Amino acid sequence: MGLDYVLPAATSPDERDRAAQVAVLPVGSFEQHGSHLPLATDTLIACAITRAIAGRYPVLVLPPVTISCSHEHQSWAGTVSISATTLHAIVTDIWDSLRRSGIGKLVIVSGHGGNYVLRNVVQEASVTGPDMAFYPAGGDWARARAAAGMVTSDHDDMHAGELETSILLHLSPEIVRDSYQLADHIAGKRDDLLTLGMAEYTTTGVIGRPSFATAAKGAAALDSLANSFRHCLDALGTSTPD
């Protein structure tokens, strides 16, 4: 995985010629992912999805938001969070700037499930028209899991499991520690997660089955997510290629 997966290398003339109607903002996090995945996992995944999208559609790729709402992971060393209010303000300011430059449509590509406020940002921005979208939604992830032949469900494979480990094995296997093969942990019932945090349900930070992960599954999942993105463009009322 090269640096261009994380930081866009396009110049201003490149973007002038592209004349994108839609900007794509990857939003990740900086939080624990067990002993086998890096703290930047969600950011790397959000950037990988964004790059897969940009390979098929003429979108403006923005640099990632790398720290977000990871309060449920605060018990583990290295995790850093910002408030939901701050994340809301960051995304709204970015959208305002885009509109001033002539791009009125924004898709948020979220790599962290705990960023609940992003859905509210999208709802608020689209009250007067479809100007913002959130991606991937639950159905997009479900299709990606099915396309990749993953064994686990989205619920059971919540964090640092088969899906996330597979994507990083595909993108950059050298940053995945061998401990993933022995890191499986299941915590099916998590009714009080928002109140008690992840530490109530896992001592390692993992909830899922990373031992089932393969690079091939990661590649298939990203391909599916690139395919599914078309519905966001359709919802925003922008033209899509055949």
ABEGO torsion letter per residue (X at the ends): XBAAAABBABBAAAAAAAGBABBBBBBBBBBBBEAABBAAAAAAAAAAAAAAAAAABBBBBBBBBABBBAAAAAABBGBBBBBAAAAAAAAAAAAAAAAAAGBABBBBBBABAABAAAAAAAAAAAAAEBABBBOBBAAAAAAAAAAAGBABBAAABABGBAAAAAAAAAABAAABBAAAAAABBBBABBAAAAAAEAAAABAAGBBEBAAABBAAAAAAAAAAAAAAAAAAAAAAGBBBBX
